[in-house]
Amino acid sequence: MTVENRALIDEAEEKADALAVSPQQDGRRRVIIEGVSPEVDAGRFPAKRTVGDSVRVEADIFTDGHDQIAAILLFRQETSAKWMEVPMKPIVNDRWYGEFSVTELGRYRYTIHAWVDHWETWRRDLLKRIDANNDTPIDYVIGAQHIEAAAERAQDPDAGWLRQQAKFLRSDTATAERRERATDLALNDVMRRYPDRRFATEFEREVAIVVDPVRARFSSWYELFPRSTSREPGRHGTFADCEARLPYIAQLGFDVVYLPPVHPIGIRFRKGKNNSVTAEPGDFGSPWAIGAPEGGHKAIHPLLGTAEDFRRLVKRASELGMQIALDIAFQASPDHPYVKDHEEWFRKRPDGTIQYAENPPKKYQDIYPFEFETPKWLELWQELKSVFVYWIEQGVRIFRVDNPHTKAFPFWEWCIGELKREWPDVLFLSEAFTRPKIMYRLAKLGFSQSYTYFPWRNGKHELIAYLNELTKTPVREFFRPNQWPNTPDILTEFLQLGTRAAFLIRFLLAATLGANYGIYGPAFELLESRPVRPGSEEYLDSEKYQIRFWDLDRPNSLREIISLVNRIRHENPALQYDWQLDFHPVDNDQLICYSKRSPDGSNLILVVVNLDPHHRQSGFVDLPLRDLQIEEDRPYQANDLLTGARYVWSGPRNYVELDPSSIPGHIFRIRRRLRIETDFEYFL
Amino acid sequence: MTVENRALIDEAEEKADALAVSPQQDGRRRVIIEGVSPEVDAGRFPAKRTVGDSVRVEADIFTDGHDQIAAILLFRQETSAKWMEVPMKPIVNDRWYGEFSVTELGRYRYTIHAWVDHWETWRRDLLKRIDANNDTPIDYVIGAQHIEAAAERAQDPDAGWLRQQAKFLRSDTATAERRERATDLALNDVMRRYPDRRFATEFEREVAIVVDPVRARFSSWYELFPRSTSREPGRHGTFADCEARLPYIAQLGFDVVYLPPVHPIGIRFRKGKNNSVTAEPGDFGSPWAIGAPEGGHKAIHPLLGTAEDFRRLVKRASELGMQIALDIAFQASPDHPYVKDHEEWFRKRPDGTIQYAENPPKKYQDIYPFEFETPKWLELWQELKSVFVYWIEQGVRIFRVDNPHTKAFPFWEWCIGELKREWPDVLFLSEAFTRPKIMYRLAKLGFSQSYTYFPWRNGKHELIAYLNELTKTPVREFFRPNQWPNTPDILTEFLQLGTRAAFLIRFLLAATLGANYGIYGPAFELLESRPVRPGSEEYLDSEKYQIRFWDLDRPNSLREIISLVNRIRHENPALQYDWQLDFHPVDNDQLICYSKRSPDGSNLILVVVNLDPHHRQSGFVDLPLRDLQIEEDRPYQANDLLTGARYVWSGPRNYVELDPSSIPGHIFRIRRRLRIETDFEYFL
C-alpha cells in the first residue's frame, strides 16, 4: 500500500468517526462552548455588520463540577493572522458575552477559547474558607503553587514579583497578614494576566462576519427612469437631464439614486406601451430587454449618453452626498451581442433557435434567460462577474440585482464573494419578490440588502408580526430589509386608493420601520395611482415601456414631507438602525405605535401611524416606561418632529389622535425628562 | 518549495476559503438543501430513536427559477456502506419530508440528495400548454430528447421501450395521439425511475441517528436498597433477599429494578445514621462511599453476596421481564484500592495527602473525586470504562450514572460512544440535577435518559411549560426525560405534605406525563414523608446511611394503584411515547388536563389530575375534537381506566370533578365513536 493510499484511508476513517471524540486531542479540555451567536446556519454563512458596529458575541460556556472558568473572545480581520483578545463575562444561566468593534470593511473572524481557571477557583474557595475561619496553612501553599506556575509563564518584573508573593504565602507568618496578601487585588490582577491555558477548549469554528459600509444599514433610495428626466415632454431624457435632476433628489433627502438598466434595448419582439406585445414605431421598449447591436450589459443606451456622461453623473451625485445604484438584470434581448457570440450560454431548442423566457402558456419572446447548466458555465460566470467589475470601474458601488432568484444560487455566492474580496465597499440589493426561504437564502449567500413583503403588509398585526420576524429573530444576522412602498412593478391596492393619506401612511411606515427604504419616483411623490387595469399592480402608462414627463411642481406633491422625514432620519440615529424596534400596545387596531432607539439608547423615537386613510382615529398608547428608561413618576416630553407640536406626557398611557386629512402619523422624539427647578443655575 | 509544502499551503488556503464556493465542485448543482431536521447542533451530535421508530426527516429544498425539483432521502446503518433511498415529498413553503424505519440497534446515518427534474418540468409545462391548446411539435421533440437521455441511463427492456416512445413523439402524428402518449402515466412512471442526477446537490452532512432499545423510550423504574430487603428487621439484606423481592416489584408492574452501588463501602470517615459525621460501630455507611480493602467498583459488598449471587439476581429479574440497573458513581472512599494503586488518578495536596471532595467550607472527607486533569487521564478513562465493561459482562445493560456532571464531559462522550459501539443495547440514565445546559449537554453527548426538574414542578402552568419544552422543542431529539416523584435524595416539600393524595397526584403525573418514570421504593408506596429536619429534602433515617425494614403489607400502601397504572401503561401505547402530548384548557387552575396519543393516533388517552391534595375540584375541560380525530357532532366515550367508570361525552366541553380523598385523577381511554344502529348486523 502506498503512503498516499494509507493517508486516504486514514482520512476516510477519520471522517466516519467525525462524531467520536479524539481523546488524544480533547481529553483534558473540560470546558464546553456551544450555542454561539451570531452564527448563520452553524457558521456556513457570515453574519453581517457595518463599519463601526459593536459585535456582541454570546455563548453557553460551562464545565463539569464546581470549578471557575474563564473565557476569551478572539477576533481578527480575515486578512490578518493576528488574533486580538477580549475577556468574556458571564450573564446568567451559563451564558457568556464579549464584544468587539469592527472598524474596517471586509471580513472578520471570531472564535472563543475557554478554560478551567484554577487560580480563580482557589481564590473563591479561599475567601469562603476565610469567611468560615477555616483556612489552613496548606491552602496557602496550594495558592503559592498556582502563583509559581504563573511566574513561569510571566516575564520579569511580574515573574519575580509573583515569586516573592508565593514565597511569602509559603512562609510561616501571621494568619491576618497571609490572608491579606493572598486575597490582594493587585496579586489577582497580575495572576489574571498569566492564566493557565494549556487545556483551553477552542470553539470548533472561526465564525465569519462581513463588515459593510454604513450605507448597507442606513440608506434612502430613490428610483427613477433616466429617460423620463427630460425637461421637454416627449423628448428622451439623457444622463445630462438626469444630472440636472440630482439637486431635486438631494433636496428630497435621498442618498442612493437607483437607475433601471441603462443599456441598449433590443428591437426584436420589443414590447410597446402598456406591455403590448408589439411595439409601435417610436416606442422605446423596456430597459430590461437588454442588448442591441450597439452593445449589451457594459454598453450605454445611445440616447442616454456616453460612458463619460455616465461617469460625470456618478461624480455629480457624489458631490451631492449621493451614490448612483445600477440595475443588474442578467438576461438578454434577442439582439444582445452575447446571442451571436456566445450561443452556448443559452438553451438551444431542437430547431436551433434559442429558448426564450416563458411561463407556459405565456411566452416572453423579448427575453432570453441564461442557461446556468451550460457546459460553459464557468465562462458564463466569469463574464457575468465582469459586468459588475466594468461598472465598479466606472465608479458604481451599489447594485440592485433584478430577479436574482432566477439565476443559480452558487453563482451568486461565488460572484458576490469574489467581488467583495476585492471591493468590500460594494453593496448588492436583492430584488427577489418570491417565497421566504429563497429570499433568505439569497441574503445568506451574500446580498447586502433585500426587498421585503412590506408593500403588502397593511394591517397592524401583520406589520408587527413581519417586522418582529425581520428584527427580533436570527434572520436579522443576515437579512437587511429595504422597505419600499412602491416600485415600477408594484402599485399596491392600498396605494390605488389614490389618496394623499394612503401614500403618506405607506411612506411614514417605510421610512421609520426601515433604516433602509426607498421609493420609486416621481410616481410616488406625485401620487401616481392608476393601474393599467383593475386587479393589476402594474401602472397605467408604465415607465417600463414608455417615457413619462413628470410635473415635479404639482402642488399636491409630497416633496416637502419626504424632505422633512429624510432630515428627521438623518438627525436621529434611532431611525438608522433596525434592531431596537419595539411595538407598543394601542387600544385601537387602526393605530400602530412603535419606538426605535439608537444603540446607546440615548436617541428615542416614538412613531404612531393611523393605518386608516379614511377616518380620524384616536386611542391610548401604552408605553413600557422602564424599558424606555423613562422615570415612571415624572413627566416627559413628546416632540412631534413632523408638526413641531410638543406634548407633556406622564405615566405609560397617553392619548393620541390622528386625522388622515392632515398628517396620518406622529414621529415623536422623546425627551425623557423635563427640566425642573433644580436643573437651573439660579437654583444653586 | 517541496511538493508537501505546496500541499500544506494549498490546504491552509482552502481552509481560509471554506465559506467561498468551489466552482469546480458546485457550479451546476442548483438545488439548495438546508434547515434539515432532525439534527442536533448542526450534526455535532446524533439524534435519538428506538428500534422500530419511523424517522421523519424534513428539509427546506428549493432551486432558482421555476423548475421542478426532486429529492431523495438516503439512509444506512452506520456499519453498512450501502445507502437505501426513499423519495421525499413536498409539504408546503419549500419544506419537504421523507421517512424511514430504524429496525436495528446502533447508529444510522442519513443524508439528502436533490436535483432539478427537467423531465417533470417539461411534463408540467406541456400539460399547461395542452390546456391552452398551445403545444407545438417542437415541445414533443424536447420531450423526446429527455426520454432518449433517460434511455441511456436505463437497461432493457425499459431502455428499448423508452426509445420507442421518443421515436413516436418525434414522428409526425395527430395532435391528440401525441398528447396522449406524452402525458401517459406509464411513461412518467418509467421516466421517474431514471432521473438525471448528474447535478444533484448532496447535503453536506451524513447525520447520525442513535437507535436504542425500546426501553430507552418506555420504562418504569423501581429503585430500592438491596441491604434493606431482608425479611428480618435489623439484618443486612442480601442479593438473595433482593431476589425474593422481585416478584413484588414485578407485580407492581415495573420493568427496571435499579440498585444503588453494591460495592464494598469505605471505613475511614464513614458517615453515620442521618449523615452524621462519625459512624457508630455497626453503621453500614453510604453505598456511594465506594471502595474498601475487599475491592472497589468491580467488587460486591461481602454482606450482599457474591458475583454469582448477583448474576442469579440479574437472571431472575430477566425471567420476570425486568432488568437490573446498576448505579455507577465514579468516586472513591479513602479505602478504595485505587487510592493505593493509582494515586496519580487523584489530586495531591502539598502535604502528600489526597484531596477529598469539598464545597468550602464543607468537607466530604469520605469521598475522593477523580482528577480528570491528571497526566494519566487516558489510563483513568480506560479504567473507568472497564468498570462498565465488567458489569456488562455480568449481564447488566442499564446504568444509572451518579452525578455525571462532576466528571469531564469529553470522558462521557468517549466512554458512552465506545461502549455503545460494542453493546448498542446498553442504556445510561444521567443523574445530573443541575443547571439546564449541563443536563442537556450530557444528553447530547450520549446519555440515553435523564432525570428532570419534574420533582419540583407542581403548579399547572409550570408543568405545562416544562413538559412542552421537553416534548415540543428540538430538545426532544436528544433528551429523554425520566420523571421521578422522589429519589433517596429528594423528598419534595409536596410529598412532605404526607397525605395519600399528595403521593397519588405526583405518581399519576409521573406515570402519565413520562413514558419513562420511576419511584424510589418502598419509601414511595409506603408514603414515607418525614424529612430529617424542617426545610430539608433529605429523608429522616435515610436508607443512604442505614438499613431500613419496610412493612410492605401496610394497608395504606399504594401498591394496588401503582400496579393498576403500570398495567394501563403497558396496555396503552399512547403512554409509551412522549412526543404526542398535548395540554388542554380547563377552567380551573387546580385541574390539569392532557392527552397522549400513540404514533398512529389510534390509542388516545386523556388524563385529568387534581393538583390540589386538599380539596375537591371541578371544572370544564375543553378538547380540540378535530385534532383528536373525534367527530364533532357525535357522542364519544371516556372510560376511566382507574375506576372503570364510563362517561358519554359530546362536544368539546365536558365536566370533570375530582376528590383527593378518593383518587385525584382520571386516566380516560377515549373511544372516539359510540356504536349506533347502523353498526350492528341486524340493521343490514
Contacts between the chains, C-beta under 8 A, distances in Angstrom:
chain1	res1	chain2	res2	distance
A	16	B	78	7.8
A	19	B	44	7.4
A	19	B	45	7.1
A	19	B	46	6.6
A	19	B	208	5.6
A	19	B	417	7.8
A	20	B	413	7.8
A	20	B	414	7.3
A	20	B	417	5.1
A	21	B	410	5.4
A	21	B	413	4.8
A	21	B	414	4.3
A	21	B	417	6.8
A	23	B	378	6.0
A	23	B	381	6.6
A	23	B	410	7.4
A	23	B	414	5.6
A	26	B	410	4.6
A	27	B	377	4.9
A	27	B	378	6.3
A	27	B	381	7.1
A	27	B	408	7.7
A	27	B	410	6.1
A	27	B	411	7.7
A	28	B	372	6.9
A	28	B	373	5.1
A	28	B	377	5.8
A	28	B	408	7.5
A	29	B	410	6.5
A	30	B	372	6.4
A	30	B	373	7.3
A	30	B	408	4.7
A	30	B	409	6.8
A	30	B	410	7.2
A	32	B	409	5.6
A	32	B	441	5.7
A	34	B	41	6.5
A	34	B	437	7.8
A	34	B	441	7.1
A	35	B	437	7.5
A	41	B	34	6.5
A	41	B	42	7.5
A	42	B	41	7.5
A	42	B	42	3.4
A	44	B	19	7.4
A	45	B	19	7.0
A	46	B	19	6.5
A	60	B	437	5.0
A	62	B	435	7.3
A	62	B	437	6.1
A	62	B	438	5.8
A	62	B	441	7.7
A	63	B	409	7.8
A	64	B	372	7.5
A	64	B	405	5.6
A	64	B	406	5.7
A	64	B	407	5.8
A	64	B	408	5.4
A	64	B	409	6.0
A	64	B	438	8.0
A	65	B	369	7.8
A	65	B	405	7.3
A	65	B	406	4.5
A	65	B	407	7.9
A	66	B	359	6.7
A	66	B	406	7.8
A	78	B	16	7.5
A	93	B	435	6.8
A	93	B	436	7.2
A	93	B	437	7.1
A	94	B	435	5.9
A	94	B	437	4.7
A	94	B	438	7.3
A	116	B	373	7.7
A	125	B	358	7.8
A	125	B	360	4.3
A	126	B	360	8.0
A	128	B	360	4.2
A	128	B	361	5.8
A	129	B	360	5.2
A	129	B	361	5.6
A	131	B	361	7.4
A	132	B	360	7.4
A	132	B	361	3.6
A	134	B	360	7.4
A	134	B	361	4.4
A	138	B	349	6.1
A	138	B	350	5.9
A	138	B	351	5.6
A	141	B	350	4.3
A	141	B	351	7.9
A	142	B	349	6.9
A	142	B	350	6.1
A	145	B	350	6.7
A	199	B	373	6.6
A	208	B	19	5.6
A	349	B	138	6.1
A	349	B	142	7.0
A	350	B	138	5.8
A	350	B	141	4.2
A	350	B	142	6.2
A	350	B	145	6.8
A	351	B	138	5.6
A	351	B	141	8.0
A	358	B	125	7.8
A	359	B	66	6.7
A	360	B	125	4.3
A	360	B	126	7.9
A	360	B	128	4.2
A	360	B	129	5.1
A	360	B	132	7.4
A	360	B	134	7.4
A	361	B	128	5.8
A	361	B	129	5.5
A	361	B	131	7.4
A	361	B	132	3.5
A	361	B	134	4.3
A	369	B	65	7.9
A	372	B	28	6.9
A	372	B	30	6.5
A	372	B	64	7.5
A	373	B	28	5.2
A	373	B	30	7.4
A	373	B	116	7.8
A	373	B	199	6.7
A	377	B	27	5.0
A	377	B	28	5.8
A	378	B	23	5.9
A	378	B	27	6.3
A	381	B	23	6.7
A	381	B	27	7.1
A	405	B	64	5.6
A	405	B	65	7.3
A	406	B	64	5.7
A	406	B	65	4.5
A	406	B	66	7.7
A	407	B	64	5.8
A	407	B	65	7.9
A	408	B	27	7.8
A	408	B	28	7.4
A	408	B	30	4.8
A	408	B	64	5.4
A	409	B	30	6.8
A	409	B	32	5.6
A	409	B	63	7.8
A	409	B	64	6.0
A	410	B	21	5.3
A	410	B	23	7.5
A	410	B	26	4.6
A	410	B	27	6.1
A	410	B	29	6.5
A	410	B	30	7.2
A	411	B	27	7.8
A	413	B	20	7.6
A	413	B	21	4.8
A	414	B	20	7.0
A	414	B	21	4.3
A	414	B	23	5.7
A	417	B	19	7.6
A	417	B	20	4.9
A	417	B	21	6.9
A	418	B	20	7.9
A	435	B	62	7.2
A	435	B	93	6.7
A	435	B	94	5.9
A	436	B	93	7.1
A	437	B	34	7.8
A	437	B	35	7.5
A	437	B	60	4.9
A	437	B	62	6.1
A	437	B	93	7.1
A	437	B	94	4.8
A	438	B	62	5.8
A	438	B	64	8.0
A	438	B	94	7.3
A	441	B	32	5.7
A	441	B	34	7.1
A	441	B	62	7.6
